[in-house]
Structures are given as structure tokens and as C-alpha cells.
């Protein structure tokens, strides 16, 4: 667990538990489906951004 905040919501912080490693799938700007694994800080960033897209943080 760690404290996490967001530049899009200044002053809002909360304790969050994240997976250390994730696989994300997405479409790139050319419409090609992509997939990648990430770990550490990059994995935390992926999870944070996906949560924001889903209206969770």
C-alpha cells in the first residue's frame, strides 16, 4: 500500500494497493491492437490511468 494522488485532482490523496506487474491491451493511434507487460512504477501508472478512465480515482 502507498499514498497516491493525481495532478488532475490536486489535494486528493488516498491509500491504494496496486499489483507489482500487469499486462495491458490497447489500440494505438493507427488503430492497431497492442499489448504490453509492465512492472514497478510503470505498472502503477498504468493502473492509475485505467482507474481514472473508469472514474475510480
C-alpha positions as CSV (number, residue, x, y, z in Angstrom):
1,X,0.0,0.0,0.0
2,X,1.1,3.5,-0.7
3,X,-0.4,7.0,-0.8
4,X,-1.4,8.1,-4.3
5,X,-2.6,11.3,-5.8
6,X,-3.3,12.8,-9.2
7,X,-2.4,16.1,-10.9
8,X,-5.9,16.2,-12.3
9,X,-7.4,16.3,-8.7
10,X,-5.0,18.4,-6.6
11,X,-5.1,17.8,-2.9
12,X,-6.9,14.5,-3.3
13,X,-4.8,11.6,-2.0
14,X,-5.7,8.1,-0.7
15,X,-4.0,4.9,0.3
16,X,-4.0,2.5,-2.7
17,X,-2.9,-1.1,-3.2
18,X,-1.5,-1.9,-6.7
19,X,-0.3,-5.0,-8.5
20,X,3.5,-5.0,-9.0
21,X,3.1,-6.4,-12.5
22,X,0.3,-6.0,-15.1
23,X,-0.5,-6.7,-18.8
24,X,-2.4,-4.0,-20.6
25,X,-4.0,-4.2,-24.0
26,X,-4.9,-1.1,-26.1
27,X,-5.2,0.3,-29.6
28,X,-2.5,2.6,-30.8
29,X,-3.1,5.9,-32.8
30,X,-3.0,3.9,-36.0
31,X,-5.8,1.5,-34.8
32,X,-3.5,-1.5,-34.2
33,X,-4.2,-3.6,-31.2
34,X,-1.2,-3.7,-28.8
35,X,-0.4,-5.5,-25.6
36,X,2.5,-5.0,-23.1
37,X,3.6,-6.1,-19.7
38,X,4.9,-3.6,-17.2
39,X,6.2,-3.8,-13.6
40,X,7.2,-1.4,-10.9
41,X,6.3,2.3,-11.3
42,X,5.2,1.8,-14.9
43,X,2.7,-0.8,-13.7
44,X,1.4,1.5,-11.0
45,X,1.0,4.3,-13.6
46,X,-0.9,2.0,-16.0
47,X,-3.3,1.0,-13.2
48,X,-3.8,4.6,-12.0
49,X,-4.6,5.9,-15.5
50,X,-7.0,3.0,-16.2
51,X,-8.8,3.7,-12.8
52,X,-9.1,7.4,-13.9
53,X,-10.7,6.4,-17.2
54,X,-13.1,4.2,-15.3
55,X,-14.0,7.0,-12.9
56,X,-12.5,5.4,-9.9
57,X,-9.7,7.8,-8.9
